[in-house]
């Protein structure tokens, strides 16, 4: 059985990663400096990927089992995919500000919907 409290805690951790990614992006935009891919981007991406994949499997299982109103597994998959994308984009100053922020807001909205359903 999937523990809603554990999933809630993991979802909060994913929100912290989202906040961290957004902070990295804001710093990158301000500094206008590209990173070293193997020293900065790749290790961060792998950390996010591991955490997000684990969260996704639990969240997807919980949503499919409990079927909360207006929350579907394809939305969680979009969160996973978008988080992985922006975890790389955040390091590059040429990333579109509008597109990046759209993804951040979309991810945040879905995570909040999940947290509300878990409560």
Protein Blocks (a to p, Z undefined) as FASTA:
>chain_A
ZZfklmmmmmmmmmmmmmmmmmmmmmmmmnopacdfklmmmmmmmmmmmmmmmmmmmmmm
mmmmnopghiafklmmmmmmmmmmmmmmmmpmklcfklmmmmmmmmmmmmmmmmmmmZZ
